[in-house]
Amino acid sequence: MGGRGRMGKTLVTLALFSLPALPALPALRAQIPFEQATRDLISGDPGVRLRAVQLLKDAAYPESAVPLARLVGDPQDAVQLEAIAAELNIFLAERVVTKKRVGLVVERRSAIAAEAAFSTGPSALGPLPVPLEVLTALRAAARDDNPRVALEAIYAFGVLAVEPSGASRRELLSVSGPEIAALTGASDPAIRYAAVRVMGRLFTRRAQDEAIESTVGDAVITALNDNDRAVKAAAMQALGTMRYDRAVQALTDLFQYYGKGESAEAALDALAHIANPASVPLFTAQAASRSSSLRGIAIEGLARSGDATKLADVQTAVGGDRSDGVALAGIFATALLGNGSLDRIVEAATKSKLRDQARQYLVELAPGRSEMLRRHLQDPDARVRLDVVEVLGLGGDPAALPIVEALTKDKDPLVARAADRAVSRLRAATRKPAS
């Protein structure tokens, strides 16, 4: 077989680095040996190293990931930044073509920005396994003296570090938690903000996760007192996704202090994700709030509490509100507490106003309910099939694997690629650790 297996032994153009079903990558004026490009990565000439990294960045070939990791810590900032971008481009679901030759002119296309990829969410990551060497290099570069390099490295780590599962994930959390948590105390608010956001993504609760080490989780609680409002808001969101029980009292105090407005909503939303039984009285009270936002969040908290007797409170709250968001929260609660239909939530995912809310609900509901989503994978609307495939991949339900595998041959290429990514994630999540 050609391609990947012989890449290190044959001359290839950059166009040959592209993978099937991905956008065409730019061709070089002359053929460049892959082995020469990797040798140039260790050249004493920073200009040679920079050019080699740039070539491999556009090539986005998986075999270059580990050799490039050394350049993430290069003495030259320009080389570091290109190496970080190259690592991202290898593992993104949709790779970026930074240059394209049109006739005799080279057009510069989109840059590869780590923060933008991070903000896209977990779906930005493709199916390839991320080598430990890459994650280690990015984590080290997050402490770089150059703030720009540090920021790119932190966000790139946040994008790629969600890939490992099982024993690899447990080891990653154990090693990475204290290092990233330490950055929440950095003097630069942009670094603190990035570190808190990455903590929330990295420690987003999964079914097999062990309890978060207290010094790691408490670092995010400390960020609730940050003078920067953006850092404080990010800390509230992170504590919610982490479902860190030790944060319940601090978040409750913040909610009571603010009472209303965005900060109050952020505190209550974090509590609604943690869903500690101690917060149920607060959710019950806020389900009758005059604020539709607080009412919807409270309904979510009651749903996640797992107490089916609270369905009556949910129905009362929904009946007194005309907001589409509150109505959708009520459907979510009925599905979670009463095993109700997911159809209306799937439908809402196709509406721009409710899309993010609906997708979040579906990811939470998918485990144990994958069969309920099967028929939506036959929907004639490719957007519906795409959303459901991505949700099943992120949901981590082993029963979803055979359901999603059938979509790897979908007539829509976007759906087929999303199914490939979902299959890879589900296989990684269900893989038993080596004995």
MIMI-406808 format. One record per residue (C-alpha): residue in three letters; x, y, z. Coordinates in pm, whole numbers, padded with zeros to 5 digits, always signed. Layout:
# MIMI-406808
ALAXYZ...
# end
This chain:
# MIMI-406808
MET+00000+00000+00000GLY+00122+00355-00073GLY+00088+00681+00114ARG+00134+00667+00489GLY+00349+00356+00516ARG+00616+00466+00267MET+00611+00839+00336GLY+00945+00835+00514LYS+01117+00648+00229THR+00995+00817-00083LEU+00995+01159-00242VAL+00655+01324-00221THR+00503+01659-00289LEU+00304+01836-00023ALA-00005+01760-00223LEU+00051+01392-00144PHE+00042+01466+00226SER-00329+01538+00209LEU-00562+01269+00332PRO-00865+01142+00139ALA-01183+01349+00161LEU-00991+01656+00284PRO-00941+01982+00091ALA-00658+01978-00161LEU-00333+02093-00006PRO-00085+02326-00176ALA+00180+02179-00405LEU+00546+02272-00377ARG+00745+02408-00668ALA+00974+02110-00633GLN+00954+01772-00465ILE+01061+01766-00101PRO+01169+01443+00073PHE+00983+01384+00396GLU+01305+01263+00558GLN+01479+01585+00454ALA+01202+01795+00606THR+01230+01612+00937ARG+01611+01640+00930ASP+01575+02014+00878LEU+01379+02033+01203ILE+01704+01981+01395SER+01913+02220+01183GLY+02125+02476+01365ASP+01988+02742+01128PRO+01659+02881+01265GLY+01555+02982+00913VAL+01587+02623+00795ARG+01391+02498+01094LEU+01119+02756+01033ARG+01078+02660+00667ALA+01066+02292+00755VAL+00796+02350+01016GLN+00592+02559+00773LEU+00607+02286+00509LEU+00501+02021+00757LYS+00228+02248+00891ASP+00058+02263+00553ALA+00125+01894+00493ALA-00045+01804+00823TYR+00091+01450+00800PRO+00042+01241+01118GLU+00395+01096+01114SER+00538+01446+01162ALA+00361+01505+01495VAL+00633+01364+01722PRO+00927+01520+01533LEU+00747+01855+01542ALA+00693+01830+01918ARG+01060+01914+01974LEU+01009+02245+01795VAL+00724+02348+02025GLY+01003+02435+02271ASP+01237+02591+02012PRO+01449+02892+02123GLN+01296+03098+01840ASP+00943+03226+01905ALA+00851+03219+01536VAL+00947+02853+01512GLN+00751+02771+01826LEU+00436+02939+01699GLU+00455+02758+01367ALA+00519+02426+01542ILE+00213+02474+01763ALA+00003+02556+01458ALA+00143+02251+01279GLU+00050+02021+01565LEU-00302+02160+01566ASN-00342+02121+01192ILE-00249+01753+01208PHE-00529+01672+01451LEU-00808+01914+01357ALA-01123+01762+01211GLU-01108+02012+00926ARG-00749+02093+00838VAL-00655+02445+00739VAL-00484+02532+00412THR-00276+02839+00495LYS-00151+02893+00138LYS-00273+02801-00206ARG-00108+02860-00542VAL-00339+03013-00802GLY-00148+03045-01130LEU+00177+03220-01043VAL+00041+03378-00726VAL+00047+03224-00378GLU-00265+03325-00186ARG-00249+03328+00191ARG-00554+03162+00345SER-00676+03136+00702ALA-00427+03128+00986ILE-00435+02844+01238ALA-00538+02998+01570ALA-00548+02779+01880GLU-00805+02988+02067ALA-01046+02977+01773ALA-01011+02598+01752PHE-01065+02571+02128SER-01377+02788+02114THR-01524+02559+01846GLY-01551+02290+02113PRO-01461+01919+02118SER-01597+01870+01767ALA-01294+02063+01633LEU-01077+01758+01703GLY-01041+01485+01443PRO-01014+01108+01500LEU-00635+01066+01517PRO-00479+00968+01852VAL-00260+01246+01995PRO+00088+01127+02102LEU+00187+01191+02462GLU+00500+01372+02338VAL+00283+01637+02171LEU+00074+01702+02482THR+00385+01714+02702ALA+00551+01966+02471LEU+00246+02191+02459ARG+00204+02179+02836ALA+00568+02285+02881ALA+00533+02567+02626ALA+00235+02699+02822ARG+00495+02836+03067ASP+00692+03014+02795ASP+00822+03365+02867ASN+00656+03495+02551PRO+00284+03548+02635ARG+00177+03485+02277VAL+00356+03151+02264ALA+00219+03059+02607LEU-00138+03139+02505GLU-00119+02944+02180ALA+00029+02648+02366ILE-00236+02653+02642TYR-00524+02663+02397ALA-00366+02404+02167PHE-00324+02176+02467GLY-00689+02236+02554VAL-00794+02132+02204LEU-00584+01816+02189ALA-00592+01697+02550VAL-00956+01586+02530GLU-00862+01299+02295PRO-00714+01042+02540SER-00954+00806+02714GLY-00938+00537+02980ALA-00605+00483+03155SER-00433+00736+02928ARG-00681+01002+03033ARG-00637+00924+03402GLU-00263+00959+03369LEU-00298+01280+03170LEU-00528+01439+03429SER-00297+01338+03710VAL+00008+01498+03549SER-00153+01795+03376GLY-00396+01908+03646PRO-00141+02063+03884GLU+00056+02225+03599ILE-00243+02392+03432ALA-00395+02482+03770ALA-00075+02668+03858LEU-00131+02895+03558THR-00460+03017+03706GLY-00243+03230+03933ALA-00039+03390+03652SER+00008+03768+03653ASP-00127+03803+03298PRO-00510+03793+03302ALA-00514+03646+02949ILE-00308+03351+03074ARG-00533+03307+03377TYR-00841+03319+03157ALA-00700+03061+02917ALA-00587+02832+03198VAL-00929+02836+03366ARG-01106+02766+03036VAL-00871+02477+02961MET-00920+02336+03311GLY-01293+02331+03248ARG-01250+02152+02915LEU-00985+01908+03038PHE-01176+01807+03350THR-01524+01802+03197ARG-01676+01512+03387ARG-01682+01173+03218ALA-01844+00861+03351GLN-01518+00680+03432ASP-01330+00980+03576GLU-01192+00964+03927ALA-01259+01243+04175ILE-01070+01564+04097GLU-00773+01616+04326SER-00876+01893+04568THR-00577+02122+04515VAL-00650+02119+04141GLY-01022+02188+04174ASP-00969+02444+04451ALA-00745+02646+04220VAL-01050+02710+04003ILE-01256+02801+04310THR-00988+03058+04396ALA-01033+03206+04047LEU-01389+03300+04149ASN-01227+03588+04339ASP-01027+03709+04039ASN-01040+04084+03972ASP-01092+04017+03602ARG-01462+03958+03528ALA-01388+03732+03232VAL-01169+03506+03449LYS-01436+03492+03716ALA-01705+03400+03462ALA-01480+03133+03308ALA-01417+02989+03655MET-01790+02954+03719GLN-01840+02778+03387ALA-01539+02551+03447LEU-01659+02444+03792GLY-01991+02351+03636THR-01844+02134+03362MET-01607+01978+03616ARG-01904+01910+03845TYR-01683+01993+04137ASP-01888+01947+04453ARG-01648+02145+04673ALA-01749+02456+04476VAL-02118+02439+04570GLN-02102+02671+04870ALA-01888+02933+04696LEU-02116+02935+04392THR-02427+02953+04609ASP-02281+03251+04793LEU-02206+03422+04461PHE-02558+03362+04335GLN-02710+03506+04650TYR-02473+03804+04634TYR-02561+03895+04275GLY-02927+03791+04283LYS-02987+03872+03918GLY-02804+03951+03596GLU-02535+03765+03403SER-02317+03683+03705ALA-02610+03537+03897GLU-02708+03330+03593ALA-02350+03203+03554ALA-02334+03098+03920LEU-02670+02921+03903ASP-02576+02753+03574ALA-02262+02612+03735LEU-02469+02481+04025ALA-02720+02332+03780HIS-02441+02135+03612ILE-02296+02013+03941ALA-02650+01922+04053ASN-02557+01855+04412PRO-02861+01750+04623ALA-02792+02047+04852SER-02883+02280+04564VAL-03229+02130+04496PRO-03414+02376+04725LEU-03246+02664+04541PHE-03345+02518+04203THR-03703+02469+04322ALA-03723+02830+04436GLN-03570+02969+04116ALA-03802+02758+03897ALA-04063+03015+03999SER-03837+03313+03925ARG-03964+03605+03718SER-03651+03572+03506SER-03689+03324+03218SER-03313+03269+03216LEU-03300+03176+03584ARG-03614+02964+03547GLY-03466+02764+03259ILE-03138+02707+03443ALA-03323+02596+03755ILE-03522+02345+03550GLU-03194+02202+03419GLY-03066+02170+03776LEU-03379+01985+03883ALA-03344+01755+03582ARG-02983+01669+03661SER-03064+01612+04028GLY-03219+01282+03921ASP-03527+01321+04143ALA-03828+01224+03931THR-04064+01372+04192LYS-03947+01717+04076LEU-04118+01674+03738ALA-04427+01841+03881ASP-04222+02150+03971VAL-04074+02148+03622GLN-04414+02132+03457THR-04541+02417+03671ALA-04239+02629+03580VAL-04272+02559+03208GLY-04644+02632+03212GLY-04585+02980+03346ASP-04329+03083+03082ARG-04355+03143+02708SER-03980+03134+02642ASP-03865+02877+02386GLY-03553+02816+02593VAL-03756+02735+02904ALA-03985+02506+02705LEU-03681+02320+02572ALA-03540+02290+02925GLY-03869+02131+03025ILE-03843+01877+02745PHE-03487+01801+02858ALA-03610+01745+03214THR-03888+01516+03094ALA-03639+01313+02891LEU-03391+01288+03176LEU-03633+01223+03460GLY-03918+01052+03274ASN-03738+00893+02979GLY-03940+01112+02744SER-03890+01148+02369LEU-03583+01322+02228ASP-03751+01417+01899ARG-03826+01779+01983ILE-03474+01834+02113VAL-03331+01696+01787GLU-03563+01929+01596ALA-03450+02226+01807ALA-03088+02151+01720THR-03162+02261+01362LYS-03279+02604+01476SER-03006+02863+01515LYS-03159+03023+01824LEU-03176+02697+02022ARG-02898+02500+01853ASP-02629+02519+02124GLN-02877+02452+02404ALA-03027+02153+02223ARG-02690+02001+02131GLN-02573+02025+02492TYR-02889+01846+02605LEU-02845+01572+02347VAL-02484+01506+02447GLU-02598+01465+02808LEU-02894+01247+02712ALA-02714+01024+02462PRO-02553+00777+02708GLY-02800+00490+02744ARG-03039+00645+02491SER-02848+00601+02165GLU-03117+00372+02026MET-03369+00655+02062LEU-03160+00862+01820ARG-03114+00590+01557ARG-03407+00689+01338HIS-03280+01048+01314LEU-02973+00915+01136GLN-03207+00830+00848ASP-03337+01187+00826PRO-03324+01324+00469ASP-03178+01648+00605ALA-02800+01607+00620ARG-02783+01870+00896VAL-02987+01648+01124ARG-02773+01342+01049LEU-02457+01547+01109ASP-02577+01680+01444VAL-02688+01339+01568VAL-02365+01168+01459GLU-02156+01430+01640VAL-02373+01405+01951LEU-02339+01026+01962GLY-01962+01054+01924LEU-01937+01300+02211GLY-02187+01109+02425GLY-01950+00814+02471ASP-02220+00545+02480PRO-02071+00208+02370ALA-02410+00110+02225ALA-02377+00397+01976LEU-02080+00242+01796PRO-02267+00008+01555ILE-02528+00279+01499VAL-02268+00538+01398GLU-02054+00298+01192ALA-02329+00275+00932LEU-02297+00649+00865THR-01930+00628+00767LYS-02057+00564+00413ASP-02317+00840+00416LYS-02375+01011+00082ASP-02296+01348+00240PRO-01915+01379+00286LEU-01949+01597+00596VAL-02169+01337+00763ALA-01934+01055+00661ARG-01630+01235+00804ALA-01818+01316+01124ALA-01911+00947+01153ASP-01544+00849+01112ARG-01453+01083+01398ALA-01739+00954+01612VAL-01638+00591+01554SER-01281+00671+01654ARG-01393+00846+01973LEU-01632+00569+02069ARG-01371+00299+02010ALA-01118+00490+02220ALA-01372+00542+02498THR-01464+00174+02509ARG-01113+00033+02469LYS-01001-00167+02770PRO-00665-00069+02920ALA-00377-00308+02860SER-00320-00547+03147
# end
